[in-house]
Amino acid sequence: NAAALPEVIKILNKHNVPFVPRTAATNHDGGCIAVKGGCILNLSALNKIILTDTKHKYAVVECGVVNKHLQDVLEPLGFFYAPDPASQAFSTIGGNAALNAGGPKTLKYGATAANILRAEFVTPEGEVLLLDRSSNGPDLLSLFVKSEGTLGIITKLWVKITPKQPALKTVLAYFSTLKDTMQTVKEITAAGILPSALEAMDK
């Protein structure tokens, strides 16, 4: 229950108990491990898609919504959520936001931070904070989104959703060297062509 989280954090603070937020625990850098002991706050039950608004092109989700689940809901509506990390079948949007996850579509649509319009956080002191992309002043939303849970625990996100392209073609090209591959990518973008996804693979 997200409403109980601020009070839980205040109690942990009062007793000097360290805490770490966790949803799917798919990251490889150990960000969801309580290395100094304490409490792990399992937020995976916060998994509701609250709203999809195709007219205004945004969705409201809780932090524990799995990336692919949102994609599946948007698919029949003719929309998609652009951030597409390799772990999207099981990683959560809250975790993607905490780490600013990207994917092959990052070139055209940006990583997770570029696709978040607003976010609700609980600060380490237990205060609820709402940060908005359109607010005046410094871009605190981007700072919080990429902070790996150190500045606040993400509970709810307003994310940008994008209409699907009317047509899609996939091209696979082989090159003798990785250098030639990178040169071709450079020439594609220099020509003003911005593919919806672009990925280079070695052997």
Secondary structure as the mmCIF struct_conf table of DSSP 4:
data_model
#
loop_
_struct_conf.conf_type_id
_struct_conf.id
_struct_conf.beg_label_comp_id
_struct_conf.beg_label_asym_id
_struct_conf.beg_label_seq_id
_struct_conf.end_label_comp_id
_struct_conf.end_label_asym_id
_struct_conf.end_label_seq_id
HELX_RH_3T_P HELX_RH_3T_P1 ALA A 2 ALA A 4
HELX_RH_AL_P HELX_RH_AL_P1 LEU A 5 LYS A 14
TURN_TY1_P TURN_TY1_P1 HIS A 15 ASN A 16
STRN STRN1 PHE A 19 ARG A 22
BEND BEND1 THR A 23 ALA A 24
BEND BEND2 HIS A 28 ASP A 29
TURN_TY1_P TURN_TY1_P2 GLY A 31 CYS A 32
BEND BEND3 ILE A 33 ILE A 33
TURN_TY1_P TURN_TY1_P3 VAL A 35 LYS A 36
BEND BEND4 GLY A 38 GLY A 38
STRN STRN2 CYS A 39 ASN A 42
TURN_TY1_P TURN_TY1_P4 SER A 44 ALA A 45
STRN STRN3 ILE A 49 ASP A 53
TURN_TY1_P TURN_TY1_P5 THR A 54 LYS A 57
STRN STRN4 TYR A 58 GLU A 62
TURN_TY1_P TURN_TY1_P6 CYS A 63 GLY A 64
STRN STRN5 VAL A 66 VAL A 66
HELX_RH_AL_P HELX_RH_AL_P2 ASN A 67 LEU A 74
HELX_RH_3T_P HELX_RH_3T_P2 GLU A 75 LEU A 77
TURN_TY1_P TURN_TY1_P7 GLY A 78 GLY A 78
STRN STRN6 PHE A 79 PHE A 80
BEND BEND5 ALA A 82 ALA A 82
TURN_TY1_P TURN_TY1_P8 ALA A 86 PHE A 90
STRN STRN7 THR A 92 THR A 92
HELX_RH_AL_P HELX_RH_AL_P3 ILE A 93 LEU A 99
TURN_TY1_P TURN_TY1_P9 ASN A 100 ASN A 100
TURN_TY1_P TURN_TY1_P10 PRO A 104 LYS A 105
HELX_RH_AL_P HELX_RH_AL_P4 THR A 106 TYR A 109
HELX_RH_3T_P HELX_RH_3T_P3 THR A 112 ASN A 115
STRN STRN8 ILE A 116 VAL A 122
TURN_TY1_P TURN_TY1_P11 PRO A 124 GLU A 125
BEND BEND6 GLY A 126 GLY A 126
STRN STRN9 VAL A 128 ASP A 132
TURN_TY1_P TURN_TY1_P12 ARG A 133 SER A 134
BEND BEND7 ASN A 136 PRO A 138
HELX_RH_AL_P HELX_RH_AL_P5 LEU A 140 VAL A 145
TURN_TY1_P TURN_TY1_P13 LYS A 146 LYS A 146
BEND BEND8 SER A 147 SER A 147
TURN_TY1_P TURN_TY1_P14 GLU A 148 GLY A 149
BEND BEND9 THR A 150 LEU A 151
STRN STRN10 ILE A 153 LYS A 160
STRN STRN11 THR A 162 PRO A 163
HELX_LH_PP_P HELX_LH_PP_P1 LYS A 164 GLN A 165
BEND BEND10 PRO A 166 PRO A 166
BEND BEND11 SER A 176 THR A 177
HELX_RH_AL_P HELX_RH_AL_P6 LEU A 178 ALA A 190
TURN_TY1_P TURN_TY1_P15 ALA A 191 GLY A 192
BEND BEND12 SER A 196 SER A 196
#
